[in-house]
Amino acid sequence: RADREGKCFPSVRTISRDTKLSMSTVRRALDDLVNAGYIQKQPRWRANGAKSSNIYIL
């Protein structure tokens, strides 16, 4: 899902659905990947100021 720059922004719900893992397991796995230095996680915001899915950088 990543683009040529290594950026992607699937929601936790999308990852959960695609992998058939619970959303809490996906969140924990993403945190583990960030802590291990495999990915970076940055928040994204909608034009109206509402939070959107995070962007992940590989």
mmJSON file of the N, C-alpha and C atoms, coordinates in Angstrom:
{"data_MODEL":{"atom_site":{
"group_PDB":["ATOM","ATOM","ATOM","ATOM","ATOM","ATOM","ATOM","ATOM","ATOM","ATOM","ATOM","ATOM","ATOM","ATOM","ATOM","ATOM","ATOM","ATOM","ATOM","ATOM","ATOM","ATOM","ATOM","ATOM","ATOM","ATOM","ATOM","ATOM","ATOM","ATOM","ATOM","ATOM","ATOM","ATOM","ATOM","ATOM","ATOM","ATOM","ATOM","ATOM","ATOM","ATOM","ATOM","ATOM","ATOM","ATOM","ATOM","ATOM","ATOM","ATOM","ATOM","ATOM","ATOM","ATOM","ATOM","ATOM","ATOM","ATOM","ATOM","ATOM","ATOM","ATOM","ATOM","ATOM","ATOM","ATOM","ATOM","ATOM","ATOM","ATOM","ATOM","ATOM","ATOM","ATOM","ATOM","ATOM","ATOM","ATOM","ATOM","ATOM","ATOM","ATOM","ATOM","ATOM","ATOM","ATOM","ATOM","ATOM","ATOM","ATOM","ATOM","ATOM","ATOM","ATOM","ATOM","ATOM","ATOM","ATOM","ATOM","ATOM","ATOM","ATOM","ATOM","ATOM","ATOM","ATOM","ATOM","ATOM","ATOM","ATOM","ATOM","ATOM","ATOM","ATOM","ATOM","ATOM","ATOM","ATOM","ATOM","ATOM","ATOM","ATOM","ATOM","ATOM","ATOM","ATOM","ATOM","ATOM","ATOM","ATOM","ATOM","ATOM","ATOM","ATOM","ATOM","ATOM","ATOM","ATOM","ATOM","ATOM","ATOM","ATOM","ATOM","ATOM","ATOM","ATOM","ATOM","ATOM","ATOM","ATOM","ATOM","ATOM","ATOM","ATOM","ATOM","ATOM","ATOM","ATOM","ATOM","ATOM","ATOM","ATOM","ATOM","ATOM","ATOM","ATOM","ATOM","ATOM","ATOM","ATOM","ATOM","ATOM","ATOM","ATOM"],
"id":[1,2,3,4,5,6,7,8,9,10,11,12,13,14,15,16,17,18,19,20,21,22,23,24,25,26,27,28,29,30,31,32,33,34,35,36,37,38,39,40,41,42,43,44,45,46,47,48,49,50,51,52,53,54,55,56,57,58,59,60,61,62,63,64,65,66,67,68,69,70,71,72,73,74,75,76,77,78,79,80,81,82,83,84,85,86,87,88,89,90,91,92,93,94,95,96,97,98,99,100,101,102,103,104,105,106,107,108,109,110,111,112,113,114,115,116,117,118,119,120,121,122,123,124,125,126,127,128,129,130,131,132,133,134,135,136,137,138,139,140,141,142,143,144,145,146,147,148,149,150,151,152,153,154,155,156,157,158,159,160,161,162,163,164,165,166,167,168,169,170,171,172,173,174],
"type_symbol":["N","C","C","N","C","C","N","C","C","N","C","C","N","C","C","N","C","C","N","C","C","N","C","C","N","C","C","N","C","C","N","C","C","N","C","C","N","C","C","N","C","C","N","C","C","N","C","C","N","C","C","N","C","C","N","C","C","N","C","C","N","C","C","N","C","C","N","C","C","N","C","C","N","C","C","N","C","C","N","C","C","N","C","C","N","C","C","N","C","C","N","C","C","N","C","C","N","C","C","N","C","C","N","C","C","N","C","C","N","C","C","N","C","C","N","C","C","N","C","C","N","C","C","N","C","C","N","C","C","N","C","C","N","C","C","N","C","C","N","C","C","N","C","C","N","C","C","N","C","C","N","C","C","N","C","C","N","C","C","N","C","C","N","C","C","N","C","C","N","C","C","N","C","C"],
"label_atom_id":["N","CA","C","N","CA","C","N","CA","C","N","CA","C","N","CA","C","N","CA","C","N","CA","C","N","CA","C","N","CA","C","N","CA","C","N","CA","C","N","CA","C","N","CA","C","N","CA","C","N","CA","C","N","CA","C","N","CA","C","N","CA","C","N","CA","C","N","CA","C","N","CA","C","N","CA","C","N","CA","C","N","CA","C","N","CA","C","N","CA","C","N","CA","C","N","CA","C","N","CA","C","N","CA","C","N","CA","C","N","CA","C","N","CA","C","N","CA","C","N","CA","C","N","CA","C","N","CA","C","N","CA","C","N","CA","C","N","CA","C","N","CA","C","N","CA","C","N","CA","C","N","CA","C","N","CA","C","N","CA","C","N","CA","C","N","CA","C","N","CA","C","N","CA","C","N","CA","C","N","CA","C","N","CA","C","N","CA","C","N","CA","C","N","CA","C","N","CA","C","N","CA","C"],
"label_alt_id":[null,null,null,null,null,null,null,null,null,null,null,null,null,null,null,null,null,null,null,null,null,null,null,null,null,null,null,null,null,null,null,null,null,null,null,null,null,null,null,null,null,null,null,null,null,null,null,null,null,null,null,null,null,null,null,null,null,null,null,null,null,null,null,null,null,null,null,null,null,null,null,null,null,null,null,null,null,null,null,null,null,null,null,null,null,null,null,null,null,null,null,null,null,null,null,null,null,null,null,null,null,null,null,null,null,null,null,null,null,null,null,null,null,null,null,null,null,null,null,null,null,null,null,null,null,null,null,null,null,null,null,null,null,null,null,null,null,null,null,null,null,null,null,null,null,null,null,null,null,null,null,null,null,null,null,null,null,null,null,null,null,null,null,null,null,null,null,null,null,null,null,null,null,null],
"label_comp_id":["ARG","ARG","ARG","ALA","ALA","ALA","ASP","ASP","ASP","ARG","ARG","ARG","GLU","GLU","GLU","GLY","GLY","GLY","LYS","LYS","LYS","CYS","CYS","CYS","PHE","PHE","PHE","PRO","PRO","PRO","SER","SER","SER","VAL","VAL","VAL","ARG","ARG","ARG","THR","THR","THR","ILE","ILE","ILE","SER","SER","SER","ARG","ARG","ARG","ASP","ASP","ASP","THR","THR","THR","LYS","LYS","LYS","LEU","LEU","LEU","SER","SER","SER","MET","MET","MET","SER","SER","SER","THR","THR","THR","VAL","VAL","VAL","ARG","ARG","ARG","ARG","ARG","ARG","ALA","ALA","ALA","LEU","LEU","LEU","ASP","ASP","ASP","ASP","ASP","ASP","LEU","LEU","LEU","VAL","VAL","VAL","ASN","ASN","ASN","ALA","ALA","ALA","GLY","GLY","GLY","TYR","TYR","TYR","ILE","ILE","ILE","GLN","GLN","GLN","LYS","LYS","LYS","GLN","GLN","GLN","PRO","PRO","PRO","ARG","ARG","ARG","TRP","TRP","TRP","ARG","ARG","ARG","ALA","ALA","ALA","ASN","ASN","ASN","GLY","GLY","GLY","ALA","ALA","ALA","LYS","LYS","LYS","SER","SER","SER","SER","SER","SER","ASN","ASN","ASN","ILE","ILE","ILE","TYR","TYR","TYR","ILE","ILE","ILE","LEU","LEU","LEU"],
"label_asym_id":["A","A","A","A","A","A","A","A","A","A","A","A","A","A","A","A","A","A","A","A","A","A","A","A","A","A","A","A","A","A","A","A","A","A","A","A","A","A","A","A","A","A","A","A","A","A","A","A","A","A","A","A","A","A","A","A","A","A","A","A","A","A","A","A","A","A","A","A","A","A","A","A","A","A","A","A","A","A","A","A","A","A","A","A","A","A","A","A","A","A","A","A","A","A","A","A","A","A","A","A","A","A","A","A","A","A","A","A","A","A","A","A","A","A","A","A","A","A","A","A","A","A","A","A","A","A","A","A","A","A","A","A","A","A","A","A","A","A","A","A","A","A","A","A","A","A","A","A","A","A","A","A","A","A","A","A","A","A","A","A","A","A","A","A","A","A","A","A","A","A","A","A","A","A"],
"label_entity_id":["1","1","1","1","1","1","1","1","1","1","1","1","1","1","1","1","1","1","1","1","1","1","1","1","1","1","1","1","1","1","1","1","1","1","1","1","1","1","1","1","1","1","1","1","1","1","1","1","1","1","1","1","1","1","1","1","1","1","1","1","1","1","1","1","1","1","1","1","1","1","1","1","1","1","1","1","1","1","1","1","1","1","1","1","1","1","1","1","1","1","1","1","1","1","1","1","1","1","1","1","1","1","1","1","1","1","1","1","1","1","1","1","1","1","1","1","1","1","1","1","1","1","1","1","1","1","1","1","1","1","1","1","1","1","1","1","1","1","1","1","1","1","1","1","1","1","1","1","1","1","1","1","1","1","1","1","1","1","1","1","1","1","1","1","1","1","1","1","1","1","1","1","1","1"],
"label_seq_id":[1,1,1,2,2,2,3,3,3,4,4,4,5,5,5,6,6,6,7,7,7,8,8,8,9,9,9,10,10,10,11,11,11,12,12,12,13,13,13,14,14,14,15,15,15,16,16,16,17,17,17,18,18,18,19,19,19,20,20,20,21,21,21,22,22,22,23,23,23,24,24,24,25,25,25,26,26,26,27,27,27,28,28,28,29,29,29,30,30,30,31,31,31,32,32,32,33,33,33,34,34,34,35,35,35,36,36,36,37,37,37,38,38,38,39,39,39,40,40,40,41,41,41,42,42,42,43,43,43,44,44,44,45,45,45,46,46,46,47,47,47,48,48,48,49,49,49,50,50,50,51,51,51,52,52,52,53,53,53,54,54,54,55,55,55,56,56,56,57,57,57,58,58,58],
"pdbx_PDB_ins_code":[null,null,null,null,null,null,null,null,null,null,null,null,null,null,null,null,null,null,null,null,null,null,null,null,null,null,null,null,null,null,null,null,null,null,null,null,null,null,null,null,null,null,null,null,null,null,null,null,null,null,null,null,null,null,null,null,null,null,null,null,null,null,null,null,null,null,null,null,null,null,null,null,null,null,null,null,null,null,null,null,null,null,null,null,null,null,null,null,null,null,null,null,null,null,null,null,null,null,null,null,null,null,null,null,null,null,null,null,null,null,null,null,null,null,null,null,null,null,null,null,null,null,null,null,null,null,null,null,null,null,null,null,null,null,null,null,null,null,null,null,null,null,null,null,null,null,null,null,null,null,null,null,null,null,null,null,null,null,null,null,null,null,null,null,null,null,null,null,null,null,null,null,null,null],
"Cartn_x":[0.803,0.0,0.839,2.121,2.963,3.256,3.421,3.791,5.312,5.818,7.257,8.112,7.501,8.215,8.098,7.42,7.254,6.14,5.224,4.125,2.829,2.07,0.749,-0.127,-1.426,-2.311,-3.57,-3.421,-4.61,-5.064,-6.344,-6.852,-6.608,-6.658,-6.535,-7.659,-8.838,-9.986,-9.704,-9.113,-8.796,-7.759,-6.712,-5.675,-6.28,-7.131,-7.787,-8.63,-9.42,-10.285,-9.462,-8.418,-7.607,-6.792,-6.367,-5.527,-6.318,-7.618,-8.489,-7.956,-7.313,-6.844,-7.707,-7.782,-8.568,-7.904,-8.704,-8.155,-7.126,-7.321,-6.339,-5.019,-5.082,-3.863,-3.129,-3.875,-3.261,-2.593,-3.279,-2.684,-1.394,-1.425,-0.246,0.892,0.576,1.605,2.206,1.361,1.873,2.794,2.387,3.245,4.573,4.53,5.768,6.672,6.1,6.884,7.5,6.746,7.282,8.434,8.218,9.244,10.505,10.353,11.511,12.21,11.597,12.212,11.937,10.999,10.684,9.792,8.925,8.045,7.996,7.571,7.261,5.765,5.173,3.731,3.496,2.711,2.382,0.87,0.296,-1.149,-1.517,-2.725,-3.267,-4.554,-4.859,-6.04,-6.864,-8.155,-9.06,-9.12,-9.648,-9.745,-10.577,-11.535,-12.388,-11.769,-10.53,-9.821,-9.999,-10.83,-11.045,-9.858,-9.601,-8.497,-8.858,-7.889,-8.044,-7.129,-6.962,-6.038,-4.605,-3.745,-2.328,-1.675,-0.579,0.242,1.432,1.776,2.894,3.981,5.208,6.345,7.268,7.529,8.379,9.847],
"Cartn_y":[-1.204,0.0,1.258,1.142,2.336,2.882,4.213,4.831,4.764,5.402,5.349,5.97,6.849,7.478,6.669,5.536,4.686,5.139,5.986,6.499,5.769,5.483,4.891,5.332,5.237,5.728,4.88,3.573,2.757,2.98,2.931,3.07,1.76,1.86,0.659,-0.306,0.226,-0.621,-1.377,-0.707,-1.36,-2.454,-2.159,-3.167,-4.342,-4.046,-5.09,-5.997,-5.379,-6.153,-7.001,-6.4,-7.109,-8.251,-8.095,-9.119,-10.077,-9.735,-10.528,-10.57,-9.457,-9.29,-8.235,-8.276,-7.27,-5.899,-4.861,-3.513,-3.258,-3.817,-3.629,-4.329,-5.48,-6.177,-5.37,-4.787,-3.965,-2.748,-2.073,-0.9,-1.275,-2.387,-2.85,-3.179,-3.842,-4.194,-2.942,-1.949,-0.701,0.005,0.044,0.652,-0.09,-1.417,-2.213,-1.882,-1.731,-1.398,-0.008,0.94,2.29,2.232,1.554,1.468,0.758,-0.191,-0.921,-0.135,0.975,1.803,1.369,0.451,-0.017,0.952,1.661,2.639,3.904,4.992,6.233,6.441,7.037,7.282,8.772,9.38,10.8,10.973,11.82,12.047,12.835,12.612,13.373,14.04,15.184,15.948,16.304,16.314,16.733,18.261,18.801,20.256,20.909,20.167,20.729,20.579,20.067,19.917,18.574,17.707,16.382,15.466,14.543,13.597,12.61,12.256,11.259,10.087,9.14,8.035,8.562,7.846,8.218,7.93,8.608,8.249,7.473,6.404,5.56,5.666,5.821,5.943,4.76,3.994,2.805,3.178],
"Cartn_z":[0.0,0.0,0.0,0.248,0.319,-1.078,-1.144,-2.413,-2.593,-3.602,-3.892,-2.794,-1.998,-0.889,0.401,0.344,1.516,2.439,1.944,2.756,2.443,3.491,3.319,4.484,4.336,5.393,5.552,5.684,5.957,7.403,7.621,8.991,9.749,11.07,11.9,11.549,11.286,10.925,9.623,8.634,7.358,7.558,8.303,8.568,9.318,10.299,11.08,10.188,9.337,8.429,7.465,6.879,5.887,6.486,7.738,8.371,9.254,9.474,10.355,11.789,12.196,13.576,14.248,15.571,16.278,16.145,16.326,16.226,17.325,18.506,19.583,19.248,18.592,18.177,17.111,16.184,15.14,15.759,16.678,17.338,18.067,18.772,19.513,18.552,17.438,16.45,15.814,15.506,14.935,15.935,17.2,18.226,18.332,18.265,18.308,17.124,15.932,14.739,14.848,15.405,15.622,16.624,17.742,18.791,18.322,17.397,16.863,15.755,15.316,14.285,12.855,12.667,11.308,10.546,11.278,10.646,11.502,10.876,11.587,11.463,12.489,12.48,12.698,11.815,11.939,11.833,12.682,12.601,11.342,10.865,9.726,10.185,9.601,9.989,8.763,8.906,7.84,7.793,6.716,6.55,7.657,8.205,9.265,10.656,10.733,11.997,12.671,12.118,12.695,12.383,13.293,13.091,12.001,11.189,10.141,10.493,9.595,9.85,9.879,10.567,10.616,9.275,9.03,7.879,8.426,7.76,8.162,7.112,7.562,6.667,6.914,5.86,5.987,5.907],
"occupancy":[1.0,1.0,1.0,1.0,1.0,1.0,1.0,1.0,1.0,1.0,1.0,1.0,1.0,1.0,1.0,1.0,1.0,1.0,1.0,1.0,1.0,1.0,1.0,1.0,1.0,1.0,1.0,1.0,1.0,1.0,1.0,1.0,1.0,1.0,1.0,1.0,1.0,1.0,1.0,1.0,1.0,1.0,1.0,1.0,1.0,1.0,1.0,1.0,1.0,1.0,1.0,1.0,1.0,1.0,1.0,1.0,1.0,1.0,1.0,1.0,1.0,1.0,1.0,1.0,1.0,1.0,1.0,1.0,1.0,1.0,1.0,1.0,1.0,1.0,1.0,1.0,1.0,1.0,1.0,1.0,1.0,1.0,1.0,1.0,1.0,1.0,1.0,1.0,1.0,1.0,1.0,1.0,1.0,1.0,1.0,1.0,1.0,1.0,1.0,1.0,1.0,1.0,1.0,1.0,1.0,1.0,1.0,1.0,1.0,1.0,1.0,1.0,1.0,1.0,1.0,1.0,1.0,1.0,1.0,1.0,1.0,1.0,1.0,1.0,1.0,1.0,1.0,1.0,1.0,1.0,1.0,1.0,1.0,1.0,1.0,1.0,1.0,1.0,1.0,1.0,1.0,1.0,1.0,1.0,1.0,1.0,1.0,1.0,1.0,1.0,1.0,1.0,1.0,1.0,1.0,1.0,1.0,1.0,1.0,1.0,1.0,1.0,1.0,1.0,1.0,1.0,1.0,1.0,1.0,1.0,1.0,1.0,1.0,1.0],
"B_iso_or_equiv":[0.0,0.0,0.0,0.0,0.0,0.0,0.0,0.0,0.0,0.0,0.0,0.0,0.0,0.0,0.0,0.0,0.0,0.0,0.0,0.0,0.0,0.0,0.0,0.0,0.0,0.0,0.0,0.0,0.0,0.0,0.0,0.0,0.0,0.0,0.0,0.0,0.0,0.0,0.0,0.0,0.0,0.0,0.0,0.0,0.0,0.0,0.0,0.0,0.0,0.0,0.0,0.0,0.0,0.0,0.0,0.0,0.0,0.0,0.0,0.0,0.0,0.0,0.0,0.0,0.0,0.0,0.0,0.0,0.0,0.0,0.0,0.0,0.0,0.0,0.0,0.0,0.0,0.0,0.0,0.0,0.0,0.0,0.0,0.0,0.0,0.0,0.0,0.0,0.0,0.0,0.0,0.0,0.0,0.0,0.0,0.0,0.0,0.0,0.0,0.0,0.0,0.0,0.0,0.0,0.0,0.0,0.0,0.0,0.0,0.0,0.0,0.0,0.0,0.0,0.0,0.0,0.0,0.0,0.0,0.0,0.0,0.0,0.0,0.0,0.0,0.0,0.0,0.0,0.0,0.0,0.0,0.0,0.0,0.0,0.0,0.0,0.0,0.0,0.0,0.0,0.0,0.0,0.0,0.0,0.0,0.0,0.0,0.0,0.0,0.0,0.0,0.0,0.0,0.0,0.0,0.0,0.0,0.0,0.0,0.0,0.0,0.0,0.0,0.0,0.0,0.0,0.0,0.0,0.0,0.0,0.0,0.0,0.0,0.0],
"pdbx_formal_charge":[null,null,null,null,null,null,null,null,null,null,null,null,null,null,null,null,null,null,null,null,null,null,null,null,null,null,null,null,null,null,null,null,null,null,null,null,null,null,null,null,null,null,null,null,null,null,null,null,null,null,null,null,null,null,null,null,null,null,null,null,null,null,null,null,null,null,null,null,null,null,null,null,null,null,null,null,null,null,null,null,null,null,null,null,null,null,null,null,null,null,null,null,null,null,null,null,null,null,null,null,null,null,null,null,null,null,null,null,null,null,null,null,null,null,null,null,null,null,null,null,null,null,null,null,null,null,null,null,null,null,null,null,null,null,null,null,null,null,null,null,null,null,null,null,null,null,null,null,null,null,null,null,null,null,null,null,null,null,null,null,null,null,null,null,null,null,null,null,null,null,null,null,null,null],
"auth_seq_id":[1,1,1,2,2,2,3,3,3,4,4,4,5,5,5,6,6,6,7,7,7,8,8,8,9,9,9,10,10,10,11,11,11,12,12,12,13,13,13,14,14,14,15,15,15,16,16,16,17,17,17,18,18,18,19,19,19,20,20,20,21,21,21,22,22,22,23,23,23,24,24,24,25,25,25,26,26,26,27,27,27,28,28,28,29,29,29,30,30,30,31,31,31,32,32,32,33,33,33,34,34,34,35,35,35,36,36,36,37,37,37,38,38,38,39,39,39,40,40,40,41,41,41,42,42,42,43,43,43,44,44,44,45,45,45,46,46,46,47,47,47,48,48,48,49,49,49,50,50,50,51,51,51,52,52,52,53,53,53,54,54,54,55,55,55,56,56,56,57,57,57,58,58,58],
"auth_comp_id":["ARG","ARG","ARG","ALA","ALA","ALA","ASP","ASP","ASP","ARG","ARG","ARG","GLU","GLU","GLU","GLY","GLY","GLY","LYS","LYS","LYS","CYS","CYS","CYS","PHE","PHE","PHE","PRO","PRO","PRO","SER","SER","SER","VAL","VAL","VAL","ARG","ARG","ARG","THR","THR","THR","ILE","ILE","ILE","SER","SER","SER","ARG","ARG","ARG","ASP","ASP","ASP","THR","THR","THR","LYS","LYS","LYS","LEU","LEU","LEU","SER","SER","SER","MET","MET","MET","SER","SER","SER","THR","THR","THR","VAL","VAL","VAL","ARG","ARG","ARG","ARG","ARG","ARG","ALA","ALA","ALA","LEU","LEU","LEU","ASP","ASP","ASP","ASP","ASP","ASP","LEU","LEU","LEU","VAL","VAL","VAL","ASN","ASN","ASN","ALA","ALA","ALA","GLY","GLY","GLY","TYR","TYR","TYR","ILE","ILE","ILE","GLN","GLN","GLN","LYS","LYS","LYS","GLN","GLN","GLN","PRO","PRO","PRO","ARG","ARG","ARG","TRP","TRP","TRP","ARG","ARG","ARG","ALA","ALA","ALA","ASN","ASN","ASN","GLY","GLY","GLY","ALA","ALA","ALA","LYS","LYS","LYS","SER","SER","SER","SER","SER","SER","ASN","ASN","ASN","ILE","ILE","ILE","TYR","TYR","TYR","ILE","ILE","ILE","LEU","LEU","LEU"],
"auth_asym_id":["A","A","A","A","A","A","A","A","A","A","A","A","A","A","A","A","A","A","A","A","A","A","A","A","A","A","A","A","A","A","A","A","A","A","A","A","A","A","A","A","A","A","A","A","A","A","A","A","A","A","A","A","A","A","A","A","A","A","A","A","A","A","A","A","A","A","A","A","A","A","A","A","A","A","A","A","A","A","A","A","A","A","A","A","A","A","A","A","A","A","A","A","A","A","A","A","A","A","A","A","A","A","A","A","A","A","A","A","A","A","A","A","A","A","A","A","A","A","A","A","A","A","A","A","A","A","A","A","A","A","A","A","A","A","A","A","A","A","A","A","A","A","A","A","A","A","A","A","A","A","A","A","A","A","A","A","A","A","A","A","A","A","A","A","A","A","A","A","A","A","A","A","A","A"],
"auth_atom_id":["N","CA","C","N","CA","C","N","CA","C","N","CA","C","N","CA","C","N","CA","C","N","CA","C","N","CA","C","N","CA","C","N","CA","C","N","CA","C","N","CA","C","N","CA","C","N","CA","C","N","CA","C","N","CA","C","N","CA","C","N","CA","C","N","CA","C","N","CA","C","N","CA","C","N","CA","C","N","CA","C","N","CA","C","N","CA","C","N","CA","C","N","CA","C","N","CA","C","N","CA","C","N","CA","C","N","CA","C","N","CA","C","N","CA","C","N","CA","C","N","CA","C","N","CA","C","N","CA","C","N","CA","C","N","CA","C","N","CA","C","N","CA","C","N","CA","C","N","CA","C","N","CA","C","N","CA","C","N","CA","C","N","CA","C","N","CA","C","N","CA","C","N","CA","C","N","CA","C","N","CA","C","N","CA","C","N","CA","C","N","CA","C","N","CA","C","N","CA","C","N","CA","C"],
"pdbx_PDB_model_num":[1,1,1,1,1,1,1,1,1,1,1,1,1,1,1,1,1,1,1,1,1,1,1,1,1,1,1,1,1,1,1,1,1,1,1,1,1,1,1,1,1,1,1,1,1,1,1,1,1,1,1,1,1,1,1,1,1,1,1,1,1,1,1,1,1,1,1,1,1,1,1,1,1,1,1,1,1,1,1,1,1,1,1,1,1,1,1,1,1,1,1,1,1,1,1,1,1,1,1,1,1,1,1,1,1,1,1,1,1,1,1,1,1,1,1,1,1,1,1,1,1,1,1,1,1,1,1,1,1,1,1,1,1,1,1,1,1,1,1,1,1,1,1,1,1,1,1,1,1,1,1,1,1,1,1,1,1,1,1,1,1,1,1,1,1,1,1,1,1,1,1,1,1,1]
}}}
